[in-house]
Amino acid sequence: MAKLKEYECPACGAMMEFNIATQKLRCPYCATELAADALEDEEESQENESAESASSAENSSASDSGNYTQEEIEHLKTYSCKSCGAEIVAEENTVSSKCPYCGNNVVMTGQFAGGKKPDGVIPFKITKEQAQNIYKEHIKTRWLAPKIFKDNRNISEIKGVYVPFFLVSGTAYSHVSGMGYSVGRRWSDKQYDYTETKEYEIDRDMNLPVADIPSLCTDKANNVLMESIEPFDTKGLKPYAGGFLAGFAAESYKEDYVPQCLAKAKERMATSVYDALTSSITEYSSNNITNHTERVSNLSHKYCLLPVWFFTERYNDKAWNVVINGQTGKVAGVLPEDKKKFTLSVLIKAVVIAAVAYAVKLLLKF
């Protein structure tokens, strides 16, 4: 059986890694480079050759292109976090010590059991070094953050993770009704000021095709943070190839989370069409929308892995995340406040306010 999923360098035999700068598999020892899907193509060719000589039952089992092949499964391992329950899928040579979501230690629990194969992947464009620098610049603007976040002592623990998303498409419809108001003439007499206002009934609808709305398909990552680092440029979406995962980790989506994932996408699509429709009502001075109805149809989705850098630090027995879009470098995070720094900032503000008030009081005496 071929060992292609180990991403072995054909020149020197060392393990290859996905190189973000070149978007190719690269050997760190002899600098040999291959397309990320090169080994996939070779494996597929070997599988096709073996399938020709296999029984019809075996051939039927291996032909499901929507799932991981047995060859792929054999070279993927599962790492489990006992704290938050996350199950991270990684290439078998990946060494992982901390959970990217909660910062606790993770352990390899065994062979990956298989599952739905991703339809696509957006490769990392931001390198680990770039991600570290983005974090350092970001933390400089968070003056109240505790020292543990500013001393960068664990910056090397930043993790590149392919997070499971559904890219959802469909047609969103909205119907709104209400009143529009247009201000006309203004005039005055000796007693009153007058304004002429005309009222109009509003009754409009819109159909809006919506494509590739990203919807997080795991409950382990913070949905607000994930939305904060959007958008992802789906023009960079590539057909799935295991080579993109070399040197990174990935989490598979959970079947029981799919309804919630799709419901969230439908909610975002409905909000998008409502916002687009109401923002198109511009001919009035003001309006009052009293009724609206939205619905989404023709729903479809693609299961994709999107690149995210995670920096997780534990503080006061809680995990705090800073996340970086692995394609664009956009950063977001919710950090705690150092109580001493917060108290100091309040005192400084109080002193400044008191000083200003005293200065105003002195000026009023003259």
Backbone torsions as a table, in degrees:
resi	resn	phi	psi	omega
1	MET	NA	133.8	-178.8
2	ALA	-67.1	148.4	-179.0
3	LYS	-107.7	34.6	-171.5
4	LEU	-63.4	-29.5	-177.0
5	LYS	-72.8	-1.8	172.4
6	GLU	-83.3	-6.6	179.9
7	TYR	54.6	51.9	-178.8
8	GLU	-79.7	132.6	179.4
9	CYS	-64.7	125.5	-179.0
10	PRO	-69.7	-15.3	-178.0
11	ALA	-90.1	-45.6	-174.9
12	CYS	-123.9	-8.4	176.8
13	GLY	88.0	-2.3	179.0
14	ALA	-74.9	166.2	179.4
15	MET	-79.2	129.4	-179.5
16	MET	-88.6	156.2	177.7
17	GLU	-129.8	155.3	176.6
18	PHE	-74.5	122.9	-179.4
19	ASN	-96.3	117.3	-174.4
20	ILE	-65.6	-38.7	-176.0
21	ALA	-64.2	-42.9	-177.0
22	THR	-96.3	-10.8	-176.7
23	GLN	58.2	34.3	178.7
24	LYS	-134.4	163.5	169.5
25	LEU	-73.7	134.0	-176.1
26	ARG	-134.8	136.3	176.0
27	CYS	-84.3	124.5	-178.4
28	PRO	-72.2	-9.4	-176.5
29	TYR	-101.2	-46.7	-176.8
30	CYS	-113.1	-0.1	175.7
31	ALA	68.7	15.4	174.2
32	THR	-63.8	136.8	179.2
33	GLU	-122.5	143.1	176.6
34	LEU	-136.4	153.0	172.9
35	ALA	-60.4	147.6	-174.9
36	ALA	-59.6	-27.6	-179.3
37	ASP	-102.9	10.6	-176.8
38	ALA	-62.0	-45.0	-179.3
39	LEU	-71.9	-27.0	175.7
40	GLU	-63.1	-45.3	-179.1
41	ASP	-62.0	-41.4	-179.8
42	GLU	-65.4	-41.9	-179.8
43	GLU	-64.3	-41.7	-179.4
44	GLU	-62.0	-39.2	178.5
45	SER	-63.0	-43.4	179.7
46	GLN	-66.3	-38.6	179.6
47	GLU	-65.2	-38.3	178.7
48	ASN	-64.5	-38.5	179.3
49	GLU	-65.1	-43.5	-179.5
50	SER	-70.7	-29.8	-179.0
51	ALA	-68.0	-31.4	-179.6
52	GLU	-63.3	-30.9	-177.9
53	SER	-98.1	-3.1	-179.3
54	ALA	-83.2	166.7	177.1
55	SER	-69.4	163.4	-178.9
56	SER	-63.7	-33.3	179.2
57	ALA	-67.1	-44.0	179.3
58	GLU	-65.3	-40.4	-179.3
59	ASN	-63.9	-39.7	179.1
60	SER	-64.5	-38.8	-178.7
61	SER	-67.2	-34.6	-174.9
62	ALA	-88.3	-7.6	-171.8
63	SER	-89.2	-2.1	-178.8
64	ASP	-75.1	98.2	-175.3
65	SER	-71.5	-11.9	-178.5
66	GLY	-82.9	-6.1	-178.3
67	ASN	-121.5	163.4	175.6
68	TYR	-63.9	141.1	174.8
69	THR	-76.2	162.9	179.0
70	GLN	-61.5	-34.2	179.3
71	GLU	-64.0	-42.2	179.3
72	GLU	-66.4	-42.4	-178.6
73	ILE	-61.0	-39.0	-176.8
74	GLU	-63.2	-21.3	-176.2
75	HIS	-113.3	19.4	174.0
76	LEU	-119.5	140.6	179.2
77	LYS	-120.4	157.3	178.7
78	THR	-110.3	130.8	176.0
79	TYR	-112.0	130.3	-175.3
80	SER	-116.3	135.0	175.3
81	CYS	-96.5	119.4	-178.5
82	LYS	-74.3	-13.5	-177.7
83	SER	-85.8	-56.8	-176.2
84	CYS	-104.1	-8.6	176.4
85	GLY	87.8	2.6	-179.4
86	ALA	-64.0	141.1	174.5
87	GLU	-118.0	112.0	-175.6
88	ILE	-100.8	128.6	176.7
89	VAL	-97.2	130.2	-178.0
90	ALA	-141.6	155.5	174.5
91	GLU	-61.5	146.1	-166.1
92	GLU	-60.3	-22.5	-179.7
93	ASN	-90.4	-1.3	-179.5
94	THR	-68.7	133.5	175.4
95	VAL	-105.7	116.2	-178.2
96	SER	-124.1	133.9	-177.6
97	SER	-119.4	-23.9	-177.7
98	LYS	-133.2	145.6	177.5
99	CYS	-72.4	130.0	-179.2
100	PRO	-69.0	-18.6	-176.8
101	TYR	-88.5	-43.9	-174.7
102	CYS	-120.0	-7.9	175.3
103	GLY	84.2	-2.1	178.1
104	ASN	-82.7	163.9	179.7
105	ASN	-65.5	145.2	174.3
106	VAL	-117.9	154.6	-179.9
107	VAL	-127.9	146.9	176.4
108	MET	-74.5	121.8	-176.2
109	THR	-98.2	-8.0	175.9
110	GLY	140.5	-161.8	-175.7
111	GLN	-71.7	137.4	174.4
112	PHE	-62.4	133.8	-172.8
113	ALA	-87.2	-3.6	-179.8
114	GLY	98.0	-169.6	-179.1
115	GLY	143.4	-166.7	-178.3
116	LYS	-69.7	130.4	179.7
117	LYS	-83.2	137.3	179.8
118	PRO	-60.9	146.8	175.8
119	ASP	-78.7	-27.3	-178.1
120	GLY	-162.3	172.4	179.8
121	VAL	-148.2	139.2	170.5
122	ILE	-98.5	112.2	-175.8
123	PRO	-66.7	155.3	173.9
124	PHE	-63.0	135.4	172.3
125	LYS	-111.7	-26.7	-179.6
126	ILE	-91.2	124.2	179.9
127	THR	-76.8	167.3	178.5
128	LYS	-60.8	-42.3	178.9
129	GLU	-62.7	-42.7	177.6
130	GLN	-63.4	-41.3	179.0
131	ALA	-62.8	-40.2	178.1
132	GLN	-62.9	-41.5	179.2
133	ASN	-67.6	-37.5	177.0
134	ILE	-62.4	-41.9	178.3
135	TYR	-63.0	-44.7	-178.4
136	LYS	-61.0	-40.8	178.0
137	GLU	-68.4	-38.0	-179.8
138	HIS	-64.5	-43.3	-175.3
139	ILE	-70.6	-23.1	177.3
140	LYS	-62.7	-29.3	-178.5
141	THR	-84.9	-4.8	-179.0
142	ARG	-105.0	78.1	-172.5
143	TRP	-62.9	-32.5	-176.3
144	LEU	-85.0	-3.4	180.0
145	ALA	-66.3	141.7	179.1
146	PRO	-59.4	156.5	-175.8
147	LYS	-58.1	-32.4	-176.5
148	ILE	-59.0	-28.5	179.3
149	PHE	-83.9	-21.5	-175.0
150	LYS	-94.3	-20.5	-176.8
151	ASP	-83.7	-4.3	174.2
152	ASN	56.2	28.6	-176.1
153	ARG	-68.4	-25.8	-179.5
154	ASN	-111.6	21.9	-175.8
155	ILE	-61.7	-25.7	179.4
156	SER	-69.6	-15.2	-178.4
157	GLU	-83.8	2.5	178.2
158	ILE	-58.8	134.0	-172.0
159	LYS	-117.3	136.9	172.4
160	GLY	-94.1	119.3	-175.7
161	VAL	-129.0	134.0	170.1
162	TYR	-86.5	111.3	-174.5
163	VAL	-93.2	137.4	-177.7
164	PRO	-76.0	126.1	175.5
165	PHE	-130.7	153.7	163.0
166	PHE	-101.8	129.4	170.7
167	LEU	-93.3	109.3	-169.0
168	VAL	-104.1	134.9	178.2
169	SER	-126.8	157.8	178.9
170	GLY	172.4	-170.4	176.9
171	THR	-115.8	123.4	-179.5
172	ALA	-104.9	135.2	-178.8
173	TYR	-121.7	141.3	176.2
174	SER	-139.6	141.0	173.6
175	HIS	-127.6	128.9	179.7
176	VAL	-126.6	151.4	174.4
177	SER	-144.1	154.7	-179.0
178	GLY	166.7	-152.0	-178.0
179	MET	-126.3	142.3	173.7
180	GLY	-114.2	145.7	-175.8
181	TYR	-126.6	128.5	177.6
182	SER	-117.9	124.3	179.7
183	VAL	-84.7	126.5	-179.0
184	GLY	-108.0	-123.4	-175.9
185	ARG	-68.1	150.3	171.3
186	ARG	-128.0	135.2	178.3
187	TRP	-154.0	168.6	-176.6
188	SER	-139.5	153.5	167.5
189	ASP	-122.4	-165.4	-175.6
190	LYS	-66.8	-20.0	-175.6
191	GLN	-112.8	-34.4	-169.8
192	TYR	-134.1	157.8	168.0
193	ASP	-103.5	138.9	-176.6
194	TYR	-121.2	145.3	173.9
195	THR	-134.2	126.9	177.6
196	GLU	-89.4	120.8	179.8
197	THR	-122.9	126.5	177.8
198	LYS	-101.1	138.8	-179.6
199	GLU	-108.0	139.7	179.7
200	TYR	-133.5	141.8	174.5
201	GLU	-78.4	137.5	176.5
202	ILE	-109.1	128.8	176.2
203	ASP	-150.3	100.7	-173.8
204	ARG	-139.0	157.8	173.5
205	ASP	-142.9	167.7	-177.3
206	MET	-154.0	138.4	167.6
207	ASN	-107.2	127.1	-176.0
208	LEU	-128.5	113.2	173.4
209	PRO	-68.1	129.2	-179.0
210	VAL	-122.8	129.3	-176.3
211	ALA	-123.1	137.0	169.3
212	ASP	57.4	48.5	171.0
213	ILE	-74.4	120.3	-178.9
214	PRO	-76.5	132.2	178.0
215	SER	-131.5	119.1	-177.6
216	LEU	-60.5	131.5	-176.6
217	CYS	-117.9	44.0	172.4
218	THR	-153.1	149.1	177.6
219	ASP	-96.0	7.7	-177.1
220	LYS	-88.8	-32.0	177.9
221	ALA	-90.6	153.1	-179.9
222	ASN	-78.0	116.9	-174.8
223	ASN	-63.4	-37.1	180.0
224	VAL	-64.4	-43.4	178.8
225	LEU	-65.2	-40.0	180.0
226	MET	-62.9	-41.1	178.0
227	GLU	-68.9	-28.4	-178.3
228	SER	-69.2	-24.5	-179.6
229	ILE	-98.7	6.4	171.9
230	GLU	-71.5	161.6	7.8
231	PRO	-91.3	159.3	165.8
232	PHE	-100.1	137.0	179.2
233	ASP	-83.3	103.3	-175.6
234	THR	-72.8	-5.8	172.5
235	LYS	-67.1	-19.7	178.5
236	GLY	-88.2	6.7	-179.2
237	LEU	-68.8	130.9	179.6
238	LYS	-115.7	151.0	172.1
239	PRO	-58.3	141.5	-175.5
240	TYR	-59.9	133.7	171.0
241	ALA	-143.7	133.9	-177.1
242	GLY	-59.1	-23.3	-178.9
243	GLY	-61.0	-28.4	179.2
244	PHE	-65.2	-24.3	-176.5
245	LEU	-85.2	-9.9	-176.3
246	ALA	-60.3	119.3	-179.3
247	GLY	91.3	-3.6	179.6
248	PHE	-124.5	174.7	174.9
249	ALA	-117.0	164.3	178.4
250	ALA	-146.9	150.0	174.9
251	GLU	-113.5	136.5	175.8
252	SER	-82.0	150.6	177.2
253	TYR	-73.6	157.5	179.7
254	LYS	-102.6	130.4	-178.2
255	GLU	-57.5	-39.9	-176.5
256	ASP	-73.4	-7.9	178.8
257	TYR	-97.1	-8.2	-176.2
258	VAL	-60.2	-46.8	179.4
259	PRO	-56.8	-41.7	178.9
260	GLN	-66.5	-39.0	179.2
261	CYS	-61.7	-47.3	-179.1
262	LEU	-69.8	-36.2	178.0
263	ALA	-63.1	-39.7	178.1
264	LYS	-64.7	-40.3	179.0
265	ALA	-64.6	-42.4	178.8
266	LYS	-62.9	-38.8	178.0
267	GLU	-62.3	-43.1	179.3
268	ARG	-66.9	-37.9	179.1
269	MET	-66.8	-40.6	177.9
270	ALA	-64.1	-40.8	177.6
271	THR	-63.9	-39.0	-179.2
272	SER	-62.9	-45.1	-177.7
273	VAL	-71.5	-35.2	177.2
274	TYR	-64.0	-45.9	179.0
275	ASP	-62.5	-40.7	-179.9
276	ALA	-65.3	-40.1	-178.7
277	LEU	-69.3	-48.4	-177.8
278	THR	-67.2	-32.7	179.2
279	SER	-72.4	-16.5	178.3
280	SER	-82.8	-8.6	179.0
281	ILE	-87.7	89.8	-171.4
282	THR	-119.1	-2.8	-173.3
283	GLU	-84.4	-2.4	-179.6
284	TYR	-110.4	157.0	176.4
285	SER	-66.8	-35.4	176.6
286	SER	-157.9	166.0	177.0
287	ASN	-148.2	162.2	178.6
288	ASN	-134.8	102.3	179.1
289	ILE	-82.2	118.6	-176.6
290	THR	-101.4	-22.4	179.7
291	ASN	-142.2	142.1	174.1
292	HIS	-152.3	149.1	-180.0
293	THR	-137.5	133.7	178.0
294	GLU	-126.9	148.9	171.6
295	ARG	-151.8	155.4	-177.9
296	VAL	-123.9	134.1	-180.0
297	SER	-134.5	174.3	178.6
298	ASN	54.8	41.3	-175.7
299	LEU	-73.3	134.6	173.9
300	SER	-143.8	160.7	179.7
301	HIS	-151.0	156.6	173.9
302	LYS	-121.5	135.1	176.7
303	TYR	-86.4	115.9	-174.5
304	CYS	-133.2	155.7	175.5
305	LEU	-105.7	124.4	-178.4
306	LEU	-113.5	142.8	-170.8
307	PRO	-84.3	128.0	178.9
308	VAL	-139.5	131.9	171.2
309	TRP	-90.8	130.3	179.6
310	PHE	-113.7	128.7	166.4
311	PHE	-116.8	119.0	-175.9
312	THR	-121.5	126.7	177.6
313	GLU	-127.0	137.6	177.7
314	ARG	-94.6	131.8	-178.7
315	TYR	-145.1	125.2	-176.3
316	ASN	53.9	44.7	176.4
317	ASP	62.1	27.6	177.2
318	LYS	-136.4	142.5	178.9
319	ALA	-86.2	131.4	178.1
320	TRP	-118.9	128.2	-175.0
321	ASN	-109.3	138.9	162.3
322	VAL	-117.3	127.5	-176.8
323	VAL	-119.4	146.8	-177.6
324	ILE	-130.6	128.0	175.2
325	ASN	-61.3	117.6	-175.6
326	GLY	-72.8	-5.7	177.3
327	GLN	-102.1	-41.2	-173.5
328	THR	-110.1	-21.5	-177.9
329	GLY	88.8	2.2	177.9
330	LYS	-65.2	137.2	-171.7
331	VAL	-122.3	148.4	175.9
332	ALA	-153.2	152.2	178.7
333	GLY	-173.0	152.0	173.8
334	VAL	-116.5	117.1	-174.7
335	LEU	-118.1	151.9	177.9
336	PRO	-74.0	166.7	177.2
337	GLU	-108.5	134.0	175.3
338	ASP	-70.1	123.9	-175.4
339	LYS	-60.8	-39.3	179.7
340	LYS	-65.5	-44.1	178.8
341	LYS	-64.9	-38.8	-180.0
342	PHE	-64.0	-44.7	179.0
343	THR	-62.2	-42.0	178.7
344	LEU	-62.2	-42.0	-179.5
345	SER	-64.5	-37.9	178.0
346	VAL	-65.2	-42.3	179.2
347	LEU	-63.8	-41.8	179.3
348	ILE	-62.0	-44.5	179.0
349	LYS	-62.6	-40.9	-179.6
350	ALA	-63.9	-41.9	179.2
351	VAL	-63.6	-43.3	-179.9
352	VAL	-62.6	-45.2	179.7
353	ILE	-62.7	-42.6	179.4
354	ALA	-63.7	-40.9	-180.0
355	ALA	-64.6	-42.4	178.7
356	VAL	-64.4	-43.5	-180.0
357	ALA	-62.4	-39.9	179.7
358	TYR	-66.9	-39.4	179.1
359	ALA	-65.1	-41.3	178.0
360	VAL	-64.2	-39.6	179.6
361	LYS	-62.9	-40.3	178.1
362	LEU	-66.4	-40.1	-179.5
363	LEU	-64.4	-35.7	-178.4
364	LEU	-70.2	-17.4	179.5
365	LYS	-75.6	-22.4	-177.0
366	PHE	-95.1	NA	NA
